[in-house]
């Protein structure tokens, strides 16, 4: 019979089910959405005025808080560098929806973070042909004829 392993009390897989207090922006802070991961703890964020700036993830988030494209963040401006921002807080999906309901963040933030704008159709490969028959209708590609 195989022995069961005992889990430590400080296990990494232990979830925090406590609700966090919702953090709102202060002076010199702004809401942003992560656009692109640049590497070396640097990310590209989109601000509510749709401008993009580089932000730095601090070391306290390293291997504790994983970020992906589309996450809503709270960033702070630097006094001495206007082109760089610092990440202060990462909101989860529920907190981002609450911020949108309070009209703190623009609605396009949630469209980007949900994964798709609804415009793209990923049903498969679509081949478009420019062939027109004698009636002026487009000729559709039929795979059964191939």
VENGIKA-V840080 format. One record per helix or strand. SS is the DSSP state (2 for helix, 1 for strand). FROM is the first residue (numbers start at 1). LEN is the number of residues. If there is no record, write none. Layout:
BEGIN
ss	from	len
SS	FROM	LEN
SS	FROM	LEN
END
This chain:
BEGIN
ss	from	len
1	29	11
1	42	6
1	52	5
2	59	3
1	72	6
1	84	8
2	93	9
2	108	6
1	132	1
1	138	1
2	143	3
END
